[in-house]
Amino acid sequence: MERNLIDSHAQRRILRRPEVEMRTGFKRAHIYSLMSRGLFPKAVPIGSRAVGWDSLEVERWVADRLAGTLTRLSVSVGGAV
């Protein structure tokens, strides 16, 4: 139910790293460490030297963490999932 509430009220957009840091309380190195272990949503390329995160995925991750339910996300290594 809580997840549906987030989905219905959130506007989907691309978040840049400073905003992801603000929403999670984590700095760059920890975010990338969690991503590499499949514990945080993957960044998506938005330009030749820029990445961003899906706002809904980040909000779901935060909600899950607050609820005490962390799940491992799929990790892509060398193009394989």
Secondary structure, DSSP 8 states (H G I E B T S, - for coil): -HHHHHHHH----EE-HHHHHHHH---HHHHHHHHHTT-S---EEEETTEEEEEHHHHHHHHHHHHHT--------BTTB-
